[in-house]
Every structure is written in C-alpha cells, then in structure tokens.
Amino acid sequence: MKKLYITFIVVMLVALGVHAQEKEASAQRPKVGLVLSGGGAKGLAHIGVLKVLEREGVKVDYVAGTSMGAIVGGLYSSGYTANELDSIFNSIEVSALIRDYIPRISKSFYEKKNDEIYALTLPFNGFKLGFPKALSRGMYNYNLMNTLLAHVRHVRDFNELEIPFLCIATDVETGKGVVLNKGYLPQAILASGAFPSLFAPVEIDGRYLIDGGVVNNYPLHELKEMGADIVIGVDVQDGLKTADEMQGAPDLLLQISNFSTIRQMNEKKPFTDVYIKPDITGYSVVSFDSGDVIIKRGEEAAEKVIDQLREIGGTPNVSEEHYVTKFHDSLSVKNIHISGLSKYTQRYIHGKLGFKPFHKVSYNQLSEGITKLNGTENFSSISYKFHESETGSGDDMELDLVENPIHRYLKLGLHYDGLYKAAALVNLTQKKLFMKSDVASFDLALGDNVRYNFNYFVDNGFYWSVGVNSRFNKFSKDLPYEIIVAATGGDLSITDAPSKFNVEYADLENHIYFQTFYQQKYLFNIGIEHRYLDITSKTLKMDQPRFDAGHYFGGFANVTIDTYDNKYFPRNGFMLKGEYKNFFASSDYNKNFDNFSTITGQIGYAKSITDKFSIDMKSRLGAVVGRLPSFGFGYALGGFGFAERDNIIPFHGYDWLSVGGDSFIMGVLTLDYEIFKKHHINITANYANVGEDIFTQANWFSRVKYSGYALGYGMQTLLGPIEAKFSYSPETGRTYSMFSVGFWF
C-alpha cells in the first residue's frame, strides 16, 4: 500500500508538471491573427484557407476582415468551423445573395400582382422621376446572418466571441473608415459588405455605412492592435489589368477604384508574416455559383505556404475545440419594440410579421415575416436585434424601421396577345393617400384595346381590411354564332346567320369589398358589385345590333389559396380559388332579368420531379344557377396568353373564345422542362366539357367534348414571359400558332 501511495503521488506530480508546462507554453505561444480581404464571391476562397489552417492545427486568436472577409471572418469567429462554412455557402441560393430575394409565397396578394404585371418601377417624388439607390436592401442576407448567428444574438462586444473579431466599414458621408468591434454582429458584418449601388447603406448609430473595401480592404494594422504577434493574410483582391485586358467602361472604372486598394496592399504586404494569394483569375465579385471552385483555389493557395504554417505550430483538435453549439430553438418573443413609425400602425407591422408579442417564433417564421415586411416597399431600411428579456426568460425584439419617403411610383409594362393585341401599361401608385396604411393604384392599358383598373385599399394587417375597385375591360373579336346560342340557352331570330360574327365587348365592374388573410397564403373577400355590360355587333343583320347595355347589382364572396412559387412557370405549390356571386337587381336592358348566381372555382398543384423537370395540374369549372340575362355572363374558352377573367378562359387547340356555354369543366396538365436557366419547353394537354346546363347531365364529369394539345417554348425576361405555343385539336383537326409577350394584364 505504501508503494502504491508513493506511485500515485509521483504520477500526480508528473501530470501537474506537464499541465503547468502546457499552460506556460500556451501563454508563451505567439498570438496568431488572421486578416481576410474583401472581394465579393472571390472571398469564398477564405473558407478553403481556413480548412487548411484547421487541418494543420493552426489556432487563430484574432480575426479582422472587410466585406466578404468580414462575413466569413464573423461566422468563423462566432464558432463555425471551416467545414460548416463550406456546407453553408454550398446550400445558399446564390442569386439571392446579391438581391432581395423574396419568395412568391412570402408576398401579399397585392405584392404578387406588383411583381407579375409591371416590368419597371420608378420612384416618383415631387413630380420628378427617380431611380432606386441600390439593387437590394440586403434583407435576404440580413435574415440569413441572423439565423446563422442566433447563438450569439445577445453578444454586443465582439471580443466576447469565440475568437475576438473586428471588421471595417466606410462612412458614406465622410469617406472615413469605421472599425466595428461592438454592436450587433449581423448588422456589422453586412455593413462591411454593403457594396455601393448593389446594396443600400446600413445605418448604425446614426452613420450610414458601406463596404469597408472602399477605404481599407486589408485591416492588418487594426489586427495587430488587437494583440496579434503573427499575421496570416488572405488577399483575394483583383490586380491591375493591362490596356488589352480591359474590355470596356466597367473594367476601366474597376481599374480606377483598384488603384487605392492595391497601393495599400503593397504597403501592408511586408507586415504580413504568411501571405496567401489564391489564384482566382476569371472570377468576379458575383461568381457565387462557382463557389466550389473558388473554395478549392483557397485550399491550393494555402498548400503553397504549408511550411510557413507548420512553423507556427499546431494545436491538436483545433477544429473540435473551436466548434460551438448553435441555436436551433424557437424564440420566445416577449415584447416587440418598434421605432420609426409615423405613417403605419403597429397592427399593420404585426400583420406583416405574422406574429405578435408573447409568441414563440422560429427563425424561419421570423425570416418570412421580415421578408413580407420588406416586400411592401414601404420601408427604406429594416433592421432588428434581440435582447434578453428583463424577466430573464425569452427575448425582446427591437425593430428599427425607416419609412420610405417615396409614396408615389410610376410603373410600366408591355404586353401582346391574340385577344387584347398590343398594349403598354402605365400605372400610378400612391401610398398614404388619405390615411395610414392605404394605397391607391391606377392601371391604364394603352393600345388596341384601352382598359383600366383602379384599386384603393386600406391594409389593417390581421384585422379586416377594406377596398374599392373599378375595372374596365374591352376587346373586339370574331366569335362563332354557336357561342351565343350555347350561352343564352336558345336561338336568336337572325336570318342567314354567319358562322362567325364580330363582337365589340366592353364591361365595367365596380366593387366595394372587405378582405382578410392568413399567412399571406389564404385570402377571403366579401363585397358588393356593380357591373355594366356593353356588347354590340356590326356584322349581324338585326334590328338592334346591341346584345346588352344593362346594369347589374349583386354580392360576392371568394376565397383564394395560393402557394405557387411562380405564376407563369410554377415548379412547386398549391392553388385554390372559389367564388360565388348573386345578382339580385338589374336595369333589365333585355327585359328578361331574374335573380341568378354564378359559381366558379379552380384548383392547381405543381411539383418538381427533378431540378429541371416539373409537372403542373389544374382543374377549373364554372356554372350559372338560374337564367342568364345576357351571353356576356356566359363562359368562353379558347386561345392563350391573355389575362384570364372569371368567365374568359384560355384553352389550347381552339381559337380565342371559340367555345362557350353557361357551364363548363376543364382539366389541364403541363409538363415543363427548364432546358437552361429561365428557358423552358413544355407540353400541355387540356380537356373540357362546355355547353348548356352540363352539370344536369349524368356524364358531365366523364364526357370530354373538347380537347387540345400544345407544344411550347417560354423565356423569362425583365418584361415578363415571352411564349410561343403550337396547338392542335383532334376534334377540329386545326392547328394554331399563338404568341404572348410580357406580363399578362
């Protein structure tokens, strides 16, 4: 026992000695600082360098970065390993990084319309046209950083991170560099990367900050002041080009802006102990889709200085020691403190966010809510942060808003189709016309058929909203004589009736409606309607060539569920629309009015089969309950490429509006393949039963009276979809070539 006791004492003394030596060695170990330059997508090479550093056991004690170097450095300093960063940037929607990517599902129905009709939106202030100050407000990136950095959301001193960190931004008013080593980490690193004209400036403590690379793209001296003894520097800046290499004005402007940063780099390079310069020739600041290759280039560059890295000395398990547990739970939001509101109400903000105080919110729900708020375009700046609640259980959300001073917009669009022909769309939108949270919008389509659509809406968020709408629609088309017979349920006393006749169709609709929604996906409307129809023909031999000039009054209710990711080329989502109308009064132009109702509905489902191939299935029906006073309330099918209405519906294989009746049911199946980005080929098959009182027949569902098939090509452009369809119907044996250009309106 005595020998055992002595042995135990000796072992303990040796262990304590070893521990003391390790502690002393650690204290004497030179502090390693890592400086990461800016360079946009080229900064992904920093991840490759970090992978090599971790593999070699190089422990980093301080990090300083600018722009993309601030983003990568900030994430690494918060406890992300190099492999985690690799996975993150390989899973991000790369195009979303350089614009405010707002999924369609996150937009309100008003905002969906805005994106799916207008090709260009210009601010219109003081009767002077302007242009957006930046392509993006960077909210996608801000939401992303908040999600990734949730585990350090309460940290306000960056020295308290896993690795002490700072980044550089530029004061846009003074042109001076700003060192950011305190504050809210997501906000700081995005301010450092706010590339001028691409991202809007970020306001921090009253200063408007942009990309730090403008004044200090390689914060080496700031890193040394943190306490770094050894500096490892990663430089992903462009070098100067020769005259032959510059292809135009953009290259020339970039060359001029690079003079200062390259001069600074040449001055700082001698103070860098291990200088790493990845070869990323041929890649630009927006080459995020080449992330894998760029990261690999970073690894290759680090391998070239591997002997220098090994001289620094390795720390076993440096990656495991660096890793910290991330936050994946829902936030328990106790209070929401909103600043900056004068034109909008708090209930409006809560309605857009989709949650109120004293609710649990996942980061996914938070991102969706902020995205919806951003999509309104009512705020020129949106930032938020979290503090520990005073109760100690949960978070208080601090939401800082800067209301957009622009209330008036000019919006433009162009379109051509076979029904309405060519038209230019001019829209004037005025927000806060009479009260907070209201918007007035007037569309005027100028061309072969002049049309308009006026809408005034007061958005009350979670509560019932109210609106007024007036819409005028007009077209001229040769229609088959049978469509009148089918839609009115009888024959017209016309001698020598032609197979087709020209119809001048115009209708005016006025609505007062009340609206509520749920999660931007489910919309419910109720209201009253006034409709005026003016339908004439100059080709029919009749005593009175006017079919209708009557006023009709009724009420309506409708519901819409829409989760489609794209209106024109849906790849995923579900859609359900249903509407009931009852017309109870009329000026009775044709002396035949009785109370009647219309029921319409449609359902759709889209699903991606592969990354390129998707399927879209739709079904639609309409029926009249009672007797139609005018064929203007009947259903007309045929053609493609125009803005559909509740009773004017596209149908492949038939001429525009060549099939009609007082009831119909149809199904459509589309197979779409994206041959390359935004270019599609598709095959469509549609089937329908159309006629008089078809739902009173036993075989209304199984009987297919009309069918058509189409082969199409579509391209998504800034003007909207450009589509060509070649269609065929086996019943008629006829083919049609149809074209549509621009957003449908």
N, C-alpha and C positions, 0 to 999 in steps of 0.2 A: 504494500500500500504506500509505503514511504517513497519507493522508486516511482510508482505511478504518479504520485502527487508532484514529485520533482519534475517528471517528464511533462506533466500538464503545465506547470509554471513556465518551463522553458519554451514550450510551444506558444503559449500566450505572449511571452515577451518577444519572441521572433515575429509573431503576427502583428503585434503592436508596432514593432520596429519597421516592418515592411509597410504598414499603413502610414506611419509617420513619414517614411521616405517618399511614398507615392503622393502624400499630401504636400510635402515640401517640393517635390518635382512639379506637381500641378501648379503650385504657387509661383515657381520659378519659370514655368513654361511661358514662352513668348505668347502674347495675345495676338490672335490671328483675326484680321479684319478682311471683309470681302466687299469690294465695290463693284456694282453692276451698272453698266451704262444703259442709256435709253437706245431705242432702235425699233420700236413697234414690234411686229411679228418676229423680226430677227432676234429680239430679246429672248425668244424661246430657247435659244442656244444656251442661256444661263442654266436651264434645267439640266442639259447634258453635262455641263461643267460640274454642277452640284452632285450629279450621280457619281462622277469620278472622285470627287472630294470625299464623299461618304464611303465609297469602296476602299479608298486609301486610308480611311480613319482620320482625315483632317478635320479637327474640331474648329468650327467657326465661332468666334467670340463676339464679333460685331458685324453688322451689315449696314451698308449705305447704298442707296440706289436712286435712280432717276427714271421716270417714265415706266417703260416695261420692266426695267431693272427694279423699280420701286414695287411693282405688282408682284413679281417673282420673289424679290427680297422680303417684302412684307409677309407674304404667305409662309416663306421658309422660316422667318424669324418667329412666327406665331406657333411653330411646331409641326409644320408639314414637312415630310421627308421628300427627297428628290423623286422617288418612285411615285409617291402620292401626287406630286405636281405633274408628273408625266401623265398619269391617268386622268387628272382633272382637265388638262388642256387638250387631251385627245377625245374627251367626251363633250366638249362645248360646241354649240352651234357657232361655227367660226364667223359666218356673216353677221351674226348678232353682236359680235364684239365691236363692230365699227358702225353700228347704227342702233337706234332704239327699236329693237325687235319686240313687237307686241303681238303675241299670237292672236289670231282672229277670235278665238274663244274668249279671250280676256277683254274684248272690246264691247262697249254697249251697242245696241242696235243702231243708234244714231251714228256712232263712230264707224261701224261696219259700212254703213251707207256712204260715209265720207270717203273711205278708202276704196270703195268699189264702184265709184262713179266718176270721181274727179282725178284728172291726170296731174294737175298742178294747183298748188295752194300758195297764195301770196298774201302776206300781211298788208293791211290797207289802213294806214293810220293818218289821221288828219288829211284825208283825201290824197295821200301820197302812197304810192305803191312801194313796198319794201321787199326784202329777201330775207330768208332765215339766216340767223347769225352763225349757225352751225348745223351740220348734218344730223347730229344726235345730241341729246341731253345726257346720254350715258347712263340711263336708268337701268338698262339691262345689266350693265357691268356693276352698277351700284348694288342692285339686288343680289347679284352673284357673289360679290365680295362680302356682303352682309351674311349671306348663308354660309360661306366658307369660313368666315371669321367669327361665327356666333360664339365660339368658346372663349373669345377674348373681348366680347362686346362691352364689358364693364371696365376694361383697361383704358386709362387715359394718359399714362406715361409709358412711352414705348421702351423705356429702359426696363420695364417690368415684364416684357415679353420673354419668351424662351431664350431669344437672343436679342440684346439691345439693338434698336433699329432707328434709322432716320431716313428721310427722303427729301428731295428738293423739288420745289415748285417755283413758278415765276409770277410775281405780282404784275398783272396786266396793265395796271395804271402807272407804275413806276419803272417797270422793267428790271427790278432787282430780284435777286434770288431769295427764296424764303426756305429756311430749314424747318422741316416739320418733324419734330420728335415727341410731340404731345398732341392730344386731341383724340378724335375718333378715327381709328385706323382705316376703315374702308374709305372714308371721306378723304383722308390724307393721301393715300396711295393713288386714288383716282384723280385728285387734283394734280399730282405729279405727272400723271399720264394724259392730261386733257390737251391733246394735240390741237393746236389752233385751227379753226374752221371745221375740223372733224367733230370735236366735242366742245360743248359750251363750257365757259369758265365755271369753276367751282368756288362758291363763296364760303370762306372760313374766317370767322371773326372780323367781318366787315371788309375783307380783302378778296378781290376776285383773282383766282389763281389759275394758271395754265401750265402746260408742260414745262417741267424744270429743265429740259434739254435746251431750251432757248438760251439760258444763261450758264448752266452748269450741268453738263451731261455726264460728268465723271467726278462725283463728290469725294475725291481722295483726301483732301485736307480735312474735311469735316469728319471723315472716318478716323483719321489719325488723332483728332482732338477727342474722339470718344475713348481712346486708350489703346488703339491698335499698334502693336510693335512690328508685325509683319503684314504687308498688304498684298492680297491676291486680287488682281483686277481683271475683269472680263469686259472687253471692248467690242461692241457689235455695231459701231458707227460705220457709215459709208466713208470711203476715201474719196479724194478728189478725182474727177474724171477728166480725161483729155477732151479736146475740142471735138474730135471724131466720135467719142463715146456719147456726147450729149446730142440727143435726138430732137430736142425742141425746147419750148419755153419752160415747161415744168422741170426739165433737167437743169436748165440754166438757173432757175430760181432756187432749186435744191442745192446746187453748187455754191451759190452765194451764201445761203444760210449755213452751209457746212464750213465756210472759211473760219468762223469764230470757234466752233466746237473742235475742229481739227487742230487749230493753233493751241487751244487749251490742252488738248490731249498730248500734243508733242511736249508741252511744258511739264505735264504731270507724269508722263510715262517713266522718266528716270527715277521717280519716287515710288514706283510700283515694284515690289520685290519679285512677284511672279505675275508676269503679264501674259494674258491669254487672249488671242485674237482669232476667233473662229472664221473660217472661210465660208462666207455666206453670199458670195458673188451671185448675182442673178435674182436675188430675193429682195422684196420691198418691205416697207413698213406694214403692209396689209396682206402679206403672204401667209395668213394663218392656216390656210388649207394645206400648206406644206410643212406643218409643224413637226411631223415625224422626222423629216429630212433635216430640218434646222436643229432640232434637239441632238440628232446624231452628229451634226457638224460640231456642236459644242463639246461632245464627248471626244471627238477626234482631236480637237484643239487642245483639250486638257491632257490627252495622252502624250502630246508632243513635249510637254513640260513635266512629265511624270517624275523625273529625277528630282526636280526642284521641289515638287510637292512632297516627295518622300523624305527630303531633308528636313522638312518642318516637323515631322514626327507624327506617328499615328496613334490614335486612341481606339482601343478595342470597342466594338459595339457602339460606335458613334451614332449610327442611324437609329438603333433601338433606344439609346439614351435621349436622342433628340425628339423622338415621337411623343406627342401628347394626345390624350383622348379628345375627340371632337364632340361638339354638341349637336345632338340629333333630336332632342325632345321638342315638344311644342312649348311656345312661350305663353306664360300666364300673364296676359296684359292687364294690369290693374287700372292704369289711367292713361289717357291719350291727351297730351298737351299739344295743342295746335296753335302755332303762331303764324302771323302773316295774313289772316283772313280779314277782308273788308267787303268783298263782293260776293262771297259764297258763305253758306251757312255750315255749321259743324255737322248737322244731319246730312247735308249733301256730301261732305267728306266721308262720314261714316258709311253712307250708302255706297260710295265708290270703293272704299276699302273692303267692304263686305263683312266688317266686324266692328263691334263697339267695345267700350271699356268693360273690364271684368269678364273677359272671354279668353279661352285658350285658343291660340293661333299657331299653326305650323308655319315654318319658314316658306313652304310652298304657297300657303294661303296668303302670307304676308307679301310675297313677291307678286302674286296675282293681283292683290289689292292695289299695291303701288303701281303696277303696270296699268291697271284700269284708270287710276287717277292721272297717270301720265298721258294716257291715251285721249283724255278730254281736251288736251292742248290749252287748258285754262291756267296752267302754271308754268312759268318760265324756269322755275327751279324747284326741285323737290329733294329734301334730304331728311333723314330720320336717324335716330340713335336710341339706345336703350340704357336706362339707369336701373340700378337695383331699387326696388320699391322701398319706401320708408318703412313699410311693415316687415320687410325682410323676406317676404315670400312672393316672388314674382317680379315683373319688370314694369317700369313706367316708360311709355313710348313718347319721345319728343319729336314731333313732326313739324319741320320748318318749311313753310311754303312761301314762294314769291309769286304773287298773282301776275299773270301775263298782262302787261299793259295794253296789248293789242286786243281789241274787241271786234274788229271788223276784218273780214277776209274776202279776197276775190279768188274764186276757184273756177277752173276751166277744164273742159273735157271735149273730146271729139268722138263721133261715132258714125258708122254707116251700117245699114242692114237693108234687106229687101222689102221691109214693110214701111218703116218710117223714113227710109232713104238717108241722105247725108244730113248731119246736124252738128252744130257747135253748141256746147253747153256753157253758159255763163251763170255763175252762182255768186250771190252776195250774201254773206253770213254775218249777222250782228249778234254778239253776245251782250248780256246785260242791257237789253233794250229798254225794259220798263222796271225790272226788279232783279234781285239776286238770283242767280242760277237759271236764268232764262236764256233762250237762244231763238233767233228768228232767221229763217233761211229761205231764199227765193231762187229757184232754178228757172232759167229761161233757155229753152232749146230753139235755136235759130237755124232754119234750113228749109227743106222741102215741106215739112210739117211743123208749124210753130206750136210749141207746147210750153206749159209752165207747171211748177209745183211749189207752193208756198206752205211753209210749216212754222208754227210758233209753239214753243214747248217750254214749260216750266218744270225743271227737274227737282223733285223733292226727295231724291235718294230712296231710302227704304219705304217712304210713305207714298201715297197715291199722287201721281203727277198729272198735270192737265195740259192739253194741247189743242190747237186749232190747225186744220189743214184744208187747203184748197188746191185742187189739181185739175188742169185742163189737158185733154188728150185729143189728138186729131190725126187722121190719116185718110188717104184715098186709095181704094183698091178695087180691082175687078174680082167679084165674088160669084160663085156658082148660084144659079137660081134656086137649087135644091136647099141651100142653106137657110133661106127664108122659110121655105115650107117646113123643114125639119125643126126649126127653132120656134115657129109660131103654131105648129100643130095643124096646119090647114093649107089650103090653096089660095093663091091670090088671083083675082079675076083680071088676068093680063092676057091679051091676045098676042099670039106669036112671041111667046116668052123666049128670050135668048138663053143659051146655055150659061152665059155669064153676063153680068151687068156691073157697071161701075157704081160704087158706093162712096159717098162723102160722109165720113163718120166723125162725129165730134161729141165728146161728153165732158161735162163739168161736174166734179164731185167736191162737196164741202163737208167737213167733219168737225164735230166737237167731241173730244174723246178724253177718257181718263185711263191712265196706264200705271201698271205696277210691274215690277220684275223681281226675279230671284237669281242671284249669282250670274247676272249678265247672260244667262242661257235661256231663261224662261220668261216670256213676256205675255202679259194679259191686257187686253184693251176692251173697253166698252164705250159706246157713244151713240150719237145720232148722226144721220147722214141726209144730205140733200143732193139729189142728182138731177142734172138736166141733160137730156139726150137730143141731139140734132142729127138725124140720119136722112139723107136725101140721095136721089139718083137722077141723073140727067139722061140716062140711056134707056130707061124703061118707058113704054108708052102708057102712061097713066094720067088720069085727070089731076091727081095730086101726087107729084113725084116725091113727097116727103113722107117717110115712114113714121117719123116720130119727131115731136118738138115739145115734149112734155116734161114737167117737173115731178119728181118723186121724192117722198119723205119716208124715212124708216129708221130703225135702230139696229145696232150690230154688236156682236161680241166675238172676239177672236183670241186665239192662243197661239204662240209661236215658241218652239224649242229649236234652237239652232246651235250645234256644236261643230259644224263643218269647219275644217281648217282652211278651206279655200272655196270661194263661191263658184269659180269657173272651172277649176280643176281639183275637185276635192279628193283627198287621199285618205282621210280619216274623219269620222264624225257621224252625227245623227241629226236628222231634221224632221220636225213635225209641225205642220201648220193646219189649223182648222178655223173656219169662220161660219157664223150663222148671221143672216140678215133677214129682217122682216120689213117689207114696205107696206105701210098702212094707209098712206094717203097719196093722192096724185092730182095734177091738173087735168088728167084724163084726156089727153090730146086725141086718142083714137076711140074714145067713148067705150072702152071695154075693160076698165080697170077694176080688178078685185084684189083684195088683200092677198099677197103672195110672199113666199120666202125663198131664199137660196141657201144652199149648204155646199160648201167647198172644203176640200181637205187634201193634203198631200203628206207623204212620208218618204224619207230617204235615209239610206245608210251607205257610207263609204268606208272601205277598208283597204289598207296597204297589204298586198300579198308579199311583195319584196320591196327593196329600196326604190325600184323603178316602176314596178307594176302595181296598179290598184284597180279596184272594182267599185262601181257606184250604181246602186239600185234605187229606183224611185217608183212610187205609185201615186196616182192622183185621181180624184173624182170630183164631180160637181153635179148638182141636181136642183131642179126647181120644184117647189111644193106649191101647187096652185097653177093658175093660168098666166102665161107671160103676156103682158100688155104690148110688148114690142120685142122684135128679134134682137134689139140692142142688149137685152139681158140674157140672151142665149149664149151658148158656148161655141167658140170657133177654134179649130185646131189646124195646124199646118205651118210649115216654114221653120226657120231657125235664125237665132242671132239677135232677136229683139227683146226689149224689156217686157217680160210677161206680165199679165194682169190676171185678176181672178177669173175672167172668162175669155181671155185671148191667150192661147197656149201654144208653144212650139211643138211640132210633131214632124219627125223625119219621114221622107218618102212622099210627101204631099206638098203642093204649092201653099203659099201663105194663106191661112184662113180659108181653106177649101173644103173642110169637113166641119159640119156643125149640127147642133141639136140643143134640146133643152136639158139634156143629161149626158154624162159621159163617164167612163172609167178608163184609165190607161196605165201602162207599166213601161218603164224604161230601164234598160241595162246597158251600162257603158264600161268598156274595158279600156284602160288608159295606160300607155307606156311612155315614160319620160326618156326619150332617146338620148338627150343630153340636157343640161340644166336649162329649165324653162322652155323646152321644146318638146311637144307631145304629139304622139299619134294615137288615135283612138278608134274604136269600133263601137257603134251603137245600134241596138235593136229596140224598137218600140212597138207596142201593140195597144189597140184601143177598141172599145165599143162605144159608138156615138149615135145618138138619134133621139127619138121622141119617147119619153117615159120608159127608158130602158130598164129601170130598176123594178118595174112591174112585171117584167118577163122572168121566167124561171131560169133562163140560161144567160142572165146578164153578166155573170162573172166568167163563165167558161167560154162564152162565144167571143171570138175575135173577128170583128168585121173589117178592121183596118190594121195594116202592119207596114212597117217601113224599116229600112236599114241604112246606115250611113258610115262612111269611112272618112275620117277627118284628120286634119293637122292643125295644131294650135301652138301659138307662141305667146308667152307672157312678156309684155313690154311696158314701158312707162305710161303709154297711152291706154293700156289695158290689153285684153286678149285680142290677138289677130287670128281668126279662124277661117278655115275653108272646109266645107263639107260636100261630099259627093254622095247623094242619097238615091234610093231606089225603093219602089213599092211593087210587090208581086201582084197586087190586085189590079193596078192600072198598067203595069209594065213600063211606067215612065221613070225617067231619072231627072234629078235636079242638082245643079251646082249652086251652092249658096256660100256667100262670104259675109263676114262680120268683122268690123274693125273698131277697136276701142271699147271702153266700158259701156255696158248697156244702160240706157236711160230713156 
